[in-house]
Amino acid sequence: MTYKEELIRLLVEADALRFGEFTLKSGRKSPYFLNAGMLRTGRHFELLGEMYADCVMQTIGGNFDVLFGPAYKGITLANSAACALYRKYGLEKEICFNRKEAKDHGEGGSLVGAPLYDGARLIIIEDVTTSGASVREVMPLIRAAADVRVSDMYTMLDRMEAGVDGKYAIDEIKREFSVTVHPMVTVREVIDFLRNREIGGRVVLDDEKRARMEKYMERYCVKR
């Protein structure tokens, strides 16, 4: 089983990848949704951490200083990836994440964890790529803290949708921030793998659900 297939199975078994009708932050009605909040056991994070760590090592290796986890779901994912990088590859990397609201007591501020400094090399660990909204939210915070270089972002799922300019969101992120996005799976790979496949004694993506997925992709996704 490839890591892509293993990830899709994990998302289905954890009920994190769901099919039906969901309203996205953008207001679009989507026939599927990735709820990373359903990934909540030690086994889930053990497996996810290794997947993220493997993906990082296969693309940029240890050529970075800090893993950044956007609040809130990116925080646990970044922690899991950092643990796996140390356990499996012997790389001890620092973690930083943001708060949704800045504190005015204690250590204060919007960022928690590793202090950012000029010249630091950051990678972002996130759950899903849709329009690039999370990157646009955290980049001003990161750049206000120090003159850092954010080179790469790692996500579980690329929805393959258009961003704010109507272009492929991943391309927009690259052009706007010089950040390369590495999704572990795309929605197309999810459809191809799950079509009429039984997992846990049930067919996850039957022809009716697949047709709704294809219709949605025809309207909102960018062909690659």
N, C-alpha and C positions, 0 to 999 in steps of 0.2 A: 504494500500500500504506500503510495506517495504521501508526502507531508500535506499536499493539497487535499487529497482524499481524507486523510486523517483529520485535518482541520474541519472539513465540511461535516464529517460524521460527528465530531465532537460538538459542533454548533447545533446540529439537529438533536442529538441525544440530550443535550442540556436545555433544549427548548429555547435556545438563544436565537436561532434562525426560524422565523415563523412565516407562514403563508396565510393570507386572508385579505383584509383591507385595513390599511393604516394611514393616518395623516402624518406627514412628515413636517419638520420644522419649516420647510419651504411652503407648506400648504398643499403640496401635491398628495394625491391619493395613490398610495403604493400597494401593490399586491404582495409585498414581502417586507420584512423588517428584521434588522439585527439588533437584538436587545442584549448588549454585553453584560448587563446587570444580572442575567441568568447564569453567568459563569461565576460561581461563588464557592466552589469547593477546593480543597487542597489539590485534588487530582486535576481539576480544570486548569489551575494556575501553574501547576507543575508542567503539564503538557504545553500550554500556551507559551510559558516562559522559554521552553526549549525551542519551540517553533520560531519565536521572535529572535532568539539568540542565534539559531542556525541561519536565519535569513540575513541577519546583520553580518555574521562572519563570512557568508557566501558573497556578500556584496562589497562591504568596505572593511571587513576585518575589525581590528581594534583601533582603527584610525579615528578616534573621537575621545572626548573627555567626559561628557555628561549625557545621561539619558533624561529627556524631559517628558513628563507625563501631563498632558492637559487635563484639568479638572473636568469631570470627576473620574470617568472610567479609565482615562489614560494613566491615572496614578497607580492603580494596582497592576496594570499591564506593564508599566515601566519597572515597577518593583520586581515583578516576576521575571522579566527579561534580564534585569541586572543580576538577580540570584542565579539564573541559568548560565549567564556569561561567566560568572565566577566559578560555579560548580563544574561546568562542562569544559570550559576553555581556560580557566585560571586567570580571567581578566577581572580586575576589581575596578569598577567604574562607579562614579558618583551619580546620584539621582537628584533631580530638581522638579518641582511641580508648582502650579499656581493655585491660589484660592480664587473663588468666584467673587469674594468680597475682601478687600484689604483689612487687616487688623490694625487697630490703633493702640494696642497694648502688647506686652511681651516683646517678642522680637519684631513685631509689626510687619507691615508691608504685604505684598501680594504673592511673593515667591517664598517657597519653603524648601529646605534641603541644601544642596550644594550651592555655595555662593558663586554667582557668575562673575567672571573676570574677563578683561580684554584679552582677546586671542583664544578664548575657550572654544572648543569644537563640540557642538551639540547635535544630537539626533533626537527626533520626536517619535514617541511610541503612542499610537492612537488605535481606536477600534475599527473605524470605517471611514472611507473616503467618499463623500457625496459631492458637495459643492466647493469644499475648501474653506468652509466657514471657521472651523476650529483653528486652522493655521492663521487666518486673518485676525482671530481674537487674541491669540497668544504671542504672535510675533512682536507687536508693539511693546508688550510687557517685557519680553526677553531683551529686545534691543534697547529698551530704556534702562535696563539694569547694567549692561556692559556692551562693549563692542565685540560681540561673539559672532561665530560663524555657524549657522544652522545649515547643514549639508544635506541631510536625508531624513525621510519620514517613513515609518513602517506601520502598516495597517493590516488587519485581518482580511478586510473585504473592500474591494473597489466596486462601487455601484455603477461605474462607467457612465456617469451622468455629466451633462454640461454644467459648467460653472457659471459665474456671474456674467461673463462676457459671451456666453453661448458656445464656448469652446470646451474641449475635453478638460475636466476639472484638474486632472493631473498635469496636463500641459500648462494650464493657467498658473498653477502653483509653481511650477518650474520657471516660468517666464517672470512672474511677479516677485518671487522670493529666492530664486536659484536653489530651490529645495527639490531633490529628486525623491519621488514617492515610490515605495516598494510595497505593493499589495501582495499578500500571500495567495489570495485567490480573487478572481473577478466574478461578477454575477453570471457571466457567460459560462465560466467553468462550473459554477454551482448548478446551473440549469442542465448542462450536459451530463454532469455526474449523477444528479438526483432523478432525472427523468425516469418515471415509473420504477424507481428502485425502492426496495423495501429496507427500512431501517427500524429496528425495534418492533418488527411484526406489522408494520404499516407502510403503505406506499406514501412517500413524503410529497412527491410532486407528480400528480397525475396529469393527464392531457389537458383537463380543464384549467387547472392552476398554471400549467406551463403556458397555455394560450394567453392567459391574462398577463403573465410575465413578459411574453413576447410583445404583446400589444403595448405594454408600458414602455418597454425598451425601445420600440419603434418610435414612440413619441418623445421620450425624454433622454435617451442614451445616445452616446456618440459611437458610431461604428468604427471599429479598429481593424 
